[in-house]
Every structure is written in C-alpha cells, then in structure tokens.
Amino acid sequence: MLDMKNILDRFLQAVLSLFPLSPFRETINELGSLPYLGYINWFVPIGDFVKIGSVWLAAIAAYYAWSIIARWIKLIS
C-alpha cells in the first residue's frame, strides 16, 4: 500500500511540474508585508469569502457535471 502511495505521489508531482508557476507569487508575497492588512481582514474577512466562494463553485461544478452525465444517459432532455 505504501508503494502505491509513493507511485501516486511521484506521478502527481510529475504532472504538477508540467504546469507553470503562479504569476501572482510576487504580488502575494508583497501583500504579506503590509502592516495594516490584518485590520482590513478583520473588517472584510477575505478568508471566509474564499471558503464560501470555493464551496459555491464546487456546488455549481457538481451541478453542471451531473447535468452533463444525466443528458448522456438520457435522464433529462
């Protein structure tokens, strides 16, 4: 079982190495050094917005995926 995990880890690492690096890395690092960012985040909880948005996006993606599958197997027209 451990060998299979290592094989899967190596495969996924190889696949991820094919993608380019993030173009936003420098911008994100610069934002981390802002002294007042914590105060802004207290009033506007960006982390919570990202969590809610990602769950919403996953739900929409699941809906569209199910819609495509249902059309393929002729459950809906």
GROMACS elastic network, one bead per residue, 0.5 to 0.9 nm:
[ bonds ]
;  ai    aj funct       b0    kb
    1     4     6  0.52137   500
    1     5     6  0.64402   500
    1     6     6  0.88271   500
    2     5     6  0.50701   500
    2     6     6  0.62771   500
    2     7     6  0.86758   500
    3     6     6  0.50565   500
    3     7     6  0.61762   500
    3     8     6  0.85754   500
    4     7     6  0.50529   500
    4     8     6  0.61134   500
    4     9     6  0.85054   500
    5     8     6  0.50521   500
    5     9     6  0.60064   500
    5    10     6  0.85525   500
    6    10     6  0.61172   500
    6    11     6  0.85205   500
    7    10     6  0.51889   500
    7    11     6  0.61317   500
    7    12     6  0.86287   500
    8    11     6  0.50529   500
    8    12     6  0.60913   500
    8    13     6  0.84194   500
    9    12     6  0.52425   500
    9    13     6  0.60043   500
    9    14     6  0.85462   500
   10    13     6  0.50244   500
   10    14     6  0.61224   500
   10    15     6  0.86449   500
   11    14     6  0.51054   500
   11    15     6  0.62699   500
   11    16     6  0.86724   500
   12    16     6  0.60776   500
   12    17     6  0.84901   500
   13    16     6  0.51027   500
   13    17     6  0.61036   500
   13    18     6  0.88884   500
   14    17     6  0.51195   500
   14    18     6  0.67690   500
   15    18     6  0.54596   500
   15    19     6  0.74202   500
   16    19     6  0.55578   500
   16    20     6  0.85542   500
   17    20     6  0.75297   500
   17    21     6  0.87405   500
   20    23     6  0.84424   500
   21    24     6  0.88008   500
   21    25     6  0.82108   500
   22    25     6  0.56640   500
   22    26     6  0.88568   500
   23    26     6  0.74534   500
   23    27     6  0.83442   500
   24    27     6  0.52529   500
   24    28     6  0.61348   500
   24    29     6  0.86454   500
   25    28     6  0.52734   500
   25    29     6  0.62509   500
   25    30     6  0.87325   500
   26    29     6  0.51293   500
   26    30     6  0.62350   500
   26    31     6  0.87265   500
   27    30     6  0.51047   500
   27    31     6  0.62645   500
   27    32     6  0.87790   500
   28    31     6  0.50907   500
   28    32     6  0.63758   500
   29    32     6  0.52286   500
   29    33     6  0.70308   500
   30    33     6  0.55861   500
   30    34     6  0.72827   500
   31    34     6  0.55606   500
   31    37     6  0.77261   500
   32    35     6  0.82237   500
   32    37     6  0.76597   500
   33    37     6  0.83158   500
   34    37     6  0.55984   500
   34    38     6  0.84803   500
   35    38     6  0.71997   500
   35    39     6  0.85509   500
   36    39     6  0.54068   500
   36    40     6  0.65509   500
   36    41     6  0.87624   500
   37    40     6  0.51589   500
   37    41     6  0.60867   500
   37    42     6  0.86252   500
   38    41     6  0.50050   500
   38    42     6  0.62095   500
   38    43     6  0.89725   500
   39    42     6  0.50557   500
   39    43     6  0.67291   500
   39    44     6  0.86971   500
   40    43     6  0.53594   500
   40    44     6  0.59869   500
   40    45     6  0.80059   500
   41    46     6  0.62000   500
   41    47     6  0.81032   500
   42    45     6  0.58602   500
   42    46     6  0.87588   500
   44    47     6  0.88552   500
   44    48     6  0.89372   500
   44    49     6  0.86582   500
   45    48     6  0.54912   500
   45    49     6  0.64437   500
   45    50     6  0.88846   500
   46    50     6  0.61781   500
   46    51     6  0.86687   500
   47    50     6  0.51546   500
   47    51     6  0.63151   500
   47    52     6  0.87214   500
   48    51     6  0.50488   500
   48    52     6  0.61185   500
   48    53     6  0.83867   500
   49    52     6  0.52071   500
   49    53     6  0.59192   500
   49    54     6  0.84610   500
   50    53     6  0.50330   500
   50    54     6  0.60001   500
   50    55     6  0.85901   500
   51    54     6  0.52325   500
   51    55     6  0.63045   500
   51    56     6  0.86130   500
   52    55     6  0.52384   500
   52    56     6  0.61294   500
   52    57     6  0.85560   500
   53    56     6  0.50065   500
   53    57     6  0.59914   500
   53    58     6  0.85090   500
   54    58     6  0.60771   500
   54    59     6  0.85636   500
   55    58     6  0.50573   500
   55    59     6  0.61981   500
   55    60     6  0.86923   500
   56    59     6  0.50937   500
   56    60     6  0.62625   500
   56    61     6  0.85979   500
   57    60     6  0.51226   500
   57    61     6  0.60805   500
   57    62     6  0.85381   500
   58    61     6  0.50338   500
   58    62     6  0.60692   500
   58    63     6  0.85576   500
   59    62     6  0.50844   500
   59    63     6  0.61732   500
   59    64     6  0.87172   500
   60    63     6  0.50238   500
   60    64     6  0.62460   500
   60    65     6  0.85188   500
   61    64     6  0.51970   500
   61    65     6  0.60079   500
   61    66     6  0.85061   500
   62    65     6  0.50109   500
   62    66     6  0.60199   500
   62    67     6  0.84258   500
   63    66     6  0.51841   500
   63    67     6  0.60625   500
   63    68     6  0.86903   500
   64    68     6  0.61899   500
   64    69     6  0.85878   500
   65    68     6  0.52330   500
   65    69     6  0.62311   500
   65    70     6  0.85552   500
   66    69     6  0.50386   500
   66    70     6  0.59263   500
   66    71     6  0.85061   500
   67    70     6  0.51022   500
   67    71     6  0.62163   500
   67    72     6  0.86648   500
   67    76     6  0.80572   500
   68    71     6  0.51627   500
   68    72     6  0.62502   500
   68    73     6  0.88339   500
   69    72     6  0.50399   500
   69    73     6  0.63621   500
   69    74     6  0.84647   500
   69    75     6  0.86219   500
   70    73     6  0.52833   500
   70    74     6  0.59030   500
   70    75     6  0.50198   500
   70    76     6  0.59545   500
   70    77     6  0.85419   500
   71    75     6  0.59950   500
   71    76     6  0.54641   500
   71    77     6  0.62454   500
   72    75     6  0.78204   500
   72    76     6  0.87081   500
   73    76     6  0.82085   500
   74    77     6  0.65870   500
